[in-house]
Structure formats: structure tokens, C-alpha cells
């Protein structure tokens, strides 16, 4: 298992378009990938990073601290790639 944390920087957070980009990127990897919104106080704040509905339910807004967790053969590459995508602001 490999994980890293970052902060959502885009003004509009992870709304439909960037969430869709995130899901598409996550689906390129064979590892099981999850994303957690560390800014939520709810205990159940872990989502399947390959499911648009799951990701959108985390309500990640600008400034949300998130953690991306992967487990599998390409876990490090998956996490590092997804962190880079979030850190890029999805081109917004």
C-alpha cells in the first residue's frame, strides 16, 4: 500500500469535469485506488477513485486536504500520477 496527501487548489474544487478527469486517470492503473477527503469530519469519507459518484460524494472544495491510497502492482505510479494531476489544478 502506498499513499500521499495533497490539497485541492482549483477554485471550484473537484466538480464534475475535474472529477471525470481524475476517474479516467485512475482507471488506467490496475491497482485498487481510494481517495479520502481529510477535511470531512464524517468517519466514512473514503471513496473508490474509479467511481465518479463515489468521488463526487466527498464534496472536495478548494482547500480540502485529500489522501490518495493505492494497493497493487502499480500503486506508487498510480498515486504519484494522481497527486500530480490534482496539484496541476486540472488545467483550470
Secondary structure as UniProt FT lines:
FT   STRAND          2..7
FT   TURN            11..12
FT   HELIX           16..26
FT   TURN            27..28
FT   STRAND          32..37
FT   TURN            38..39
FT   STRAND          46..48
FT   TURN            49..50
FT   HELIX           52..57
FT   TURN            62..63
FT   STRAND          65..71
FT   TURN            73..74
FT   HELIX           75..87
FT   HELIX           89..91
//
